[in-house]
Amino acid sequence: MRLSPFLLLVIPCLLSAQEIPSDPPVARCGQLHVEGTQLTSARGEPVTLRGMSLFDTSSYGEYANPAVLAWLRDDWKATIFRAAMYTEYNGKFVGEAAYQPLFSAVQAAIDTGMYVLVDWHILTDGNPLKHLTEAKDFFTRVATRFGRYPNVLYEICNEPNGKGVTWAEAIKPYALEVIPAIRTLAPDSVIIVGTPVWSSEPEVAAADPLPFPNVMYTLHFYAGTHDRSFLDKIDQARSAGAAVFVTEWGTTNAQVTGTLFVPRALAWAAGLAERRISWANWSLGTKLEPASALKPLANPAGSWRAGELTESGLLMRSLLRDETTAVVFADSFDSGNFKAGGWLRSGAMLEKDMVFSGTGSVRFEGVSSLTKVLLSEGYRTWSWSFQARGQDWKPGDRFLVEWSLDGKAWTPQSVVTTPSATWVKVAGSLPAELDRRPGVQVRFRSEFAQDSRYWIDDIEFQATRD
């Protein structure tokens, strides 16, 4: 639910991410359809799609291009891309100017052999009937352009919400109008319909289903707000014969504030995998909110280094790749923004002239520090590394890597006393006593004479999750 704006593809046996063939998803599975409660391939084999939802094609359309989608397909092992198009901003319908970025995103998916979910992203508009005429025109245009392609799935109302926006009075009547407009031009398409209360009630839709084949119903969840009891809603809908697609879920709370809820997100992912439920994660974009997968200034052509990904982005990449040991946090400081990495700093400065890679590093001088609270719960066997170089160190100067559980008592884990004048990799590990402990803090701290310098870049923390 947005209050503001493990299985991969299964064909037909259970393939791990590492075993997925190199040919694109659509080439492998063709025109999808719904059999009973299961999304299936053209050959009738069960399919579970997993991937990322763009934040908005108008705001972040630069990340909906063939290079990015190919990177998501090949490096992240994603099989679907959700092209979300907000329908209102500041109470006004976005208009036709918003259509072209959406069309470009769909074409990029087609060009790279990805499945793409065309998302009519109602949110503040609440009632889908408010823009019924515009929706019918929009989906007619989409189906006219792309209806012949098996890549395209249609999500006709993101999150119906508000007083009186019930299934019987608003959502179903809307769907009865919009679906025929699509099916006239794309008769074999899979269509996904939002459900009441910000798409949280698929069981309500399942009790009064739409009279069309190849229809699925949506459940949205955010790990910090919605517990696994929401899975009961999926089970109830499927028991009534309905197919469910989680077209949006996030690693944060529903307000998309605060921190990530990693153990709960992993539990959710496991529950969806067990049920072979397809999903798209919110969101691919660089907005400074914790659910965003990319840091500001992340490469718009993909090929992202770990430091360009947020903690949510790193988590989603490891989930999509079925990795248990992965980078949990990284920063190359190219965003030019300490906030993007969740740092608490004292004296440490961003540096653009002395870098190991990219466009940024951090300069330490005097007594300065950089502190990070790790999303450590559920992780073990921690290791860390960074690139570093020093200048003008004096006897007694030293640089420390320290850890703490309360932010008060700090334990040195590594101490550098002899710097390199050229870039070198510095690496180490955290003690086993920190395994699976929540709230582990790590601090990088200099104790220098006033004119000593030390630069660090490309920080990475790697760990294994249970």
C-alpha atoms as one frame of an Amber mdcrd trajectory, in Angstrom:
protein
   0.000   0.000   0.000   1.360   3.428  -0.946   0.022   6.306   1.077   1.966
   8.673  -1.121   3.103   8.473  -4.380  11.511 -17.972  -4.217  11.068 -18.603
  -7.264  12.107 -17.028 -10.448  10.454 -17.864 -13.701   9.392 -21.486 -13.375
   9.685 -23.366 -16.666   8.665 -26.064 -15.980  10.922 -27.281 -13.145  12.144
 -25.068 -10.319  15.100 -23.134 -11.712  17.439 -21.151  -9.514  18.599 -17.753
 -10.714  21.978 -19.239 -11.604  20.335 -21.908 -13.780  18.067 -19.592 -15.763
  18.911 -19.841 -19.477  20.346 -16.818 -21.225  17.426 -16.309 -23.621  14.980
 -13.544 -22.617  11.923 -14.339 -20.489   9.354 -13.772 -23.244  11.276 -16.011
 -25.651  11.092 -18.784 -23.067   7.469 -18.476 -21.988   5.619 -16.661 -24.745
   2.054 -15.425 -24.307   1.081 -15.840 -20.684  -2.372 -16.846 -19.529  -4.153
 -17.801 -16.339  -5.083 -21.380 -15.564  -7.113 -21.606 -12.395  -5.129 -19.645
  -9.815  -1.771 -19.844 -11.596  -0.057 -17.645 -14.160   1.200 -19.996 -16.865
   3.338 -20.004 -19.987   2.130 -20.536 -23.527   2.810 -24.251 -22.985   0.765
 -24.358 -19.798   3.738 -24.449 -17.409   3.573 -22.475 -14.141   5.315 -19.106
 -14.260   6.396 -16.882 -11.394   7.513 -13.451 -12.541   9.666 -11.277 -10.287
  11.051  -7.841 -10.913  11.031  -4.124 -10.183   8.454  -1.366 -10.428   9.599
   1.985 -11.767   8.595   4.816  -9.452   6.907   6.744 -12.287   7.544   6.874
 -15.998   7.180  10.671 -16.071   9.524  11.328 -13.137  12.081   8.550 -13.628
  11.627   7.576 -17.255  15.368   7.867 -17.850  15.678   4.511 -16.050  13.150
   2.836 -18.363  15.443   2.270 -21.316  16.779  -0.867 -23.039  20.175  -0.686
 -21.301  18.622  -0.616 -17.823  16.100  -3.336 -18.611  18.813  -5.544 -20.069
  20.842  -5.024 -16.876  17.841  -5.922 -14.726  17.254  -8.991 -16.897  20.850
 -10.255 -17.011  22.459  -9.044 -13.786  19.467  -8.883 -11.408  17.723 -11.859
 -13.087  14.428  -9.943 -13.196  11.740 -11.212 -15.535   9.180  -8.380 -15.373
   9.312  -4.591 -15.277   6.399  -2.558 -13.956   5.958   0.695 -15.847   4.003
   2.823 -13.375   2.345   5.997 -14.672   0.810   8.241 -12.045  -2.582   9.457
 -13.226  -2.830  12.587 -11.062  -0.452  15.180  -9.713  -1.708  17.915  -7.390
  -5.291  16.875  -8.020  -5.084  17.186 -11.792  -5.089  14.424 -14.406  -1.632
  14.099 -15.932  -2.856  14.301 -19.511  -1.472  12.884 -22.718   1.995  14.325
 -22.095   2.521  11.474 -19.625   1.745   8.782 -22.190   4.905   8.956 -24.287
   7.331   8.080 -21.455   5.104   5.112 -20.658   5.085   4.012 -24.292   8.881
   4.296 -24.369   9.158   2.100 -21.268   6.938  -0.561 -22.838   8.980  -0.497
 -26.026  12.201  -0.880 -24.019  10.779  -4.015 -22.409   9.783  -5.405 -25.782
  13.242  -4.644 -27.166  14.880  -6.602 -24.336  12.457  -9.521 -24.204  11.124
  -8.618 -20.748   7.541  -8.847 -19.580   6.145  -5.413 -18.779   3.247  -4.410
 -16.588   1.461  -1.265 -17.779   0.318   0.346 -14.539  -2.484   2.955 -14.518
  -1.234   4.269 -11.187  -4.269   5.802  -9.539  -3.476   6.945  -6.010  -4.668
  10.370  -4.899  -7.545  10.103  -7.375  -8.804   7.177  -5.285 -11.904   6.153
  -7.201 -11.051   4.589 -10.569 -14.355   5.838 -11.974 -13.074   9.422 -11.664
 -11.000   9.006 -14.841 -12.924   6.176 -16.496 -13.107   7.925 -19.874  -9.405
   8.689 -19.834  -8.566   5.138 -18.756 -10.510   3.604 -21.627  -8.793   5.950
 -24.077  -5.362   5.257 -22.576  -5.653   1.476 -22.611  -7.085   1.577 -26.125
  -3.955   3.446 -27.204  -1.675   1.019 -25.374  -3.396  -2.034 -26.830  -3.421
  -0.486 -30.309   0.355  -0.025 -30.155   1.369  -3.116 -28.226  -1.555  -5.531
 -28.157   0.130  -7.932 -30.558   3.137  -8.402 -28.267   3.112 -11.173 -25.643
   5.316  -9.001 -23.398   2.526  -6.745 -22.171   0.343  -7.238 -19.090  -2.225
  -4.605 -18.126  -2.729  -3.291 -14.567  -5.843  -1.170 -14.864  -6.063   0.479
 -11.414  -3.143   0.592  -9.009  -4.662   1.271  -5.592  -8.376   2.086  -5.392
  -9.007   3.876  -2.113 -11.281   6.267  -0.289 -14.799   6.491   1.040 -17.292
   4.505  -0.976 -14.623   2.984  -3.241 -15.864  -0.561  -2.859 -15.530  -3.507
  -5.170 -19.222  -3.596  -6.019 -19.795   0.141  -6.410 -16.612   1.388  -8.042
 -13.875  -1.086  -8.943 -15.875  -3.836 -10.611 -18.009  -1.397 -12.669 -14.787
   0.306 -13.780 -13.202  -3.001 -14.767 -16.313  -4.029 -16.702 -15.800  -0.944
 -18.863 -12.006  -0.954 -19.248 -11.301  -4.648 -19.832 -13.397  -4.900 -23.040
 -11.517  -1.863 -24.421  -8.270  -3.801 -24.015  -9.565  -7.184 -25.106 -10.900
  -5.841 -28.394  -7.286  -5.220 -29.423  -5.369  -7.652 -27.197  -7.710 -10.626
 -26.820  -5.181 -12.932 -25.160  -3.793 -10.436 -22.652  -3.462 -10.945 -18.915
  -5.237  -8.143 -17.055  -4.625  -7.360 -13.389  -7.243  -5.531 -11.359  -6.702
  -3.535  -8.192  -8.743  -4.334  -5.121 -10.328  -2.248  -2.326  -8.398  -0.377
   0.376  -5.218   0.349  -1.573  -5.263  -3.091  -3.209  -5.332  -5.037   0.035
  -8.490  -7.132  -0.449  -8.162  -9.681  -3.257 -10.460 -11.988  -1.322 -13.296
  -9.458  -1.742 -12.827  -9.410  -5.502 -12.579 -13.209  -5.581 -15.980 -13.502
  -3.920 -17.543 -11.522  -6.788 -15.220 -12.186  -9.735 -15.137 -10.511 -13.102
 -16.667 -12.500 -15.978 -13.502 -12.623 -18.076 -10.699 -15.150 -18.549  -7.047
 -14.270 -17.916  -7.816 -11.895 -15.054  -5.775 -11.605 -11.857  -6.359  -9.573
  -8.702  -3.858  -7.510  -6.763  -2.541  -7.457  -3.227  -0.046  -4.779  -2.195
   1.965  -4.852   0.999   4.809  -3.091   2.782   6.891  -5.262   5.070   6.978
  -2.843   7.999   3.208  -2.352   8.110   1.641  -5.575   6.861   2.491  -8.811
   8.590   2.187 -12.313   7.187  -1.494 -12.400   8.051  -1.889 -10.639   4.704
  -0.874 -13.944   3.148  -4.189 -15.288   4.434  -5.892 -12.876   2.061  -4.002
 -14.438  -0.842  -4.920 -17.928   0.335  -8.569 -16.973   0.741  -8.719 -15.470
  -2.752  -7.043 -18.507  -4.280  -9.372 -20.840  -2.396 -12.223 -19.043  -4.159
 -10.534 -19.723  -7.508  -8.904 -16.348  -8.131  -5.356 -15.694  -9.338  -3.311
 -13.120  -7.404  -0.381 -10.955  -8.534   1.506  -8.786  -6.021   2.155  -5.902
  -8.379   3.717  -3.743  -5.669   5.491  -4.413  -2.396   8.108  -2.603  -0.400
  10.799  -3.291   2.154   9.698  -0.325   4.339   6.515   0.697   6.107   3.540
   1.838   4.028   4.473   5.486   4.500   7.908   4.723   2.979   9.736   6.311
   5.887  12.293   5.167   8.427  14.338   2.060   7.922  13.967  -1.252   6.106
  12.303  -4.283   7.687  14.646  -6.930   6.348  13.568 -10.082   8.251   9.913
  -9.338   7.543  10.659  -8.647   3.877  12.489 -11.966   3.610   9.611 -13.778
   5.297   7.197 -12.201   2.850   9.358 -13.175  -0.121   9.468 -16.765   1.125
   5.690 -16.831   1.536   5.170 -15.575  -2.007   7.655 -18.093  -3.348   5.903
 -20.947  -1.612   2.668 -19.931  -3.326   4.243 -19.173  -6.712   2.962 -15.600
  -6.576   4.464 -13.144  -9.069   5.620  -9.771  -7.778   7.190  -6.395  -8.500
   9.109  -4.453  -5.866   8.649  -0.730  -5.214  10.654   0.980  -6.532  13.248
   1.602  -9.184  14.147   5.254  -8.880  16.438   7.692  -7.093  13.977   9.486
  -4.836  15.506   9.949  -1.390  13.225   7.513   0.383  14.257   4.148   1.837
  12.290   1.983  -0.611  14.128   3.389  -3.641  16.588   0.955  -5.188  19.005
   3.545  -6.597  21.029   6.332  -5.055  20.949   9.798  -6.622  23.014  10.031
  -9.806  22.962   6.255 -10.384  23.956   5.477 -13.949  20.874   5.860 -16.220
  22.355   3.180 -18.490  22.368   0.486 -15.793  25.628  -1.413 -15.135  25.328
  -0.284 -11.518  28.173  -0.803  -9.094  27.204  -1.795  -5.557  27.807   1.737
  -4.309  25.101   3.075  -6.606  22.456   0.896  -4.975  20.599   1.618  -1.761
  20.208  -1.019   0.917  16.804  -1.831  -0.553  18.316  -2.103  -4.028  21.075
  -4.406  -2.796  18.518  -6.564  -0.973  16.299  -6.827  -4.042  19.220  -7.709
  -6.287  20.266 -10.518  -3.952  16.672 -11.783  -3.704  16.213 -11.805  -7.459
  19.532 -13.573  -7.898  18.706 -16.102  -5.133  21.891 -15.153  -3.271  22.319
 -15.729   0.440  25.762 -14.111   0.678  25.750 -10.635  -0.798  26.700  -6.999
  -0.312  24.334  -5.603   2.300  25.574  -2.023   2.214  27.908  -0.143  -0.100
  28.753   3.452  -0.874  30.996   4.944  -3.516  29.859   8.468  -2.529  29.064
   9.336  -6.137  25.634  10.612  -5.080  27.382  13.534  -3.384  24.981  13.096
  -0.496  25.748  11.461   2.862  22.014  11.103   3.467  21.759   8.643   0.579
  23.957   6.253   2.546  22.374   6.888   5.914  25.605   8.256   7.390  26.146
  10.177  10.599  29.261  12.254  10.096  31.494  14.493  12.153  34.138  16.391
  10.257  34.419  13.964   7.345  34.031  15.723   3.996  32.979  14.703   0.512
  35.821  14.913  -1.990  35.498  15.132  -5.764  39.140  15.550  -6.786  40.719
  12.564  -5.062  38.653   9.478  -5.967  39.332   5.813  -6.533  36.374   5.354
  -8.882  33.368   7.362  -9.933  33.051  10.959  -8.799  33.308  10.945  -5.013
  35.273   9.841  -1.967  35.441  10.885   1.695  38.308  12.894   3.153  39.242
  12.513   6.806  41.419  15.059   8.569  41.987  15.890  12.217  39.566  14.009
  14.439  36.616  13.125  12.238  34.266  10.210  11.826  31.643   8.549   9.677
  29.098   6.247  11.356  26.610   3.800   9.881  23.925   1.657  11.524  23.850
  -1.627   9.629  20.670  -3.520   8.832  22.267  -6.415  10.626  19.379  -8.461
  12.034  19.296 -11.907  10.457  22.776 -11.607   8.950  26.019 -13.323   9.939
  29.666 -13.683   8.858  30.236  -9.999   8.228  33.156  -8.710   6.175  34.030
  -5.224   5.029  36.373  -3.463   2.636  37.179  -0.040   1.259  39.748   1.640
  -0.958  42.058   4.108   0.781  45.080   6.346   0.462  46.834   8.758   2.855
  48.977  11.860   2.846  51.239  13.686   5.322  50.671  11.348   8.270  52.663
  12.082  11.426  53.841   9.697  14.174  50.835   8.680  16.246  48.307   9.237
  13.472  45.888   6.392  13.023  42.619   5.478  11.297  40.179   3.101  13.022
  37.327   0.846  12.005  35.172   0.348  15.116  31.907  -1.330  16.040  29.274
  -0.776  18.697  25.890  -2.101  19.754  24.709   1.030  21.522  26.602   3.910
  19.916  28.390   4.613  23.210  30.976   1.897  23.770  33.163   1.382  20.710
  35.489  -1.536  20.021  38.310  -1.167  17.444  38.227  -3.894  14.824  41.019
  -2.569  12.615  43.603   0.161  13.040  45.618   1.665  10.168  48.844   3.325
  11.264  50.834   3.332   8.022  48.968   4.757   5.049  49.626   4.071   1.395
  50.282   7.035  -0.851  48.417   5.241  -3.632  44.998   3.610  -3.528  44.974
   0.222  -1.784  42.192  -2.057  -0.635  41.735  -2.321   3.130  39.617  -5.254
   4.306  38.550  -7.026   7.444  35.684  -8.742   9.200  33.412  -8.218  12.179
  33.466 -10.631  15.110  31.085 -13.563  15.347  29.491 -12.042  18.426  27.741
  -9.593  16.084  26.115 -12.339  14.027  22.335 -11.912  13.788  22.411  -8.951
  16.182  20.168  -5.999  15.278  21.456  -2.441  15.226  25.173  -3.072  14.773
  26.959   0.245  14.270  30.248   0.710  12.457  32.381   3.822  12.654  35.314
   4.996  10.549  37.376   7.454  12.585  40.579   9.408  12.118  42.931  10.551
  14.860  45.336  12.794  12.958  47.546  15.787  13.294  45.794  18.763  11.756
  47.367  18.562   8.273  47.174  14.748   7.845  44.764  13.373   5.253  43.090
  10.050   4.496  40.656   9.274   1.711  38.326   6.288   1.517  36.095   5.167
  -1.338  34.000   2.177  -2.423  32.983   0.934   1.015  31.275  -2.469   1.051
  29.802  -4.599   3.824  29.053  -8.196   2.903  27.203 -10.780   4.971  25.277
 -14.044   4.776  21.612 -14.246   5.678  20.025 -17.259   7.280
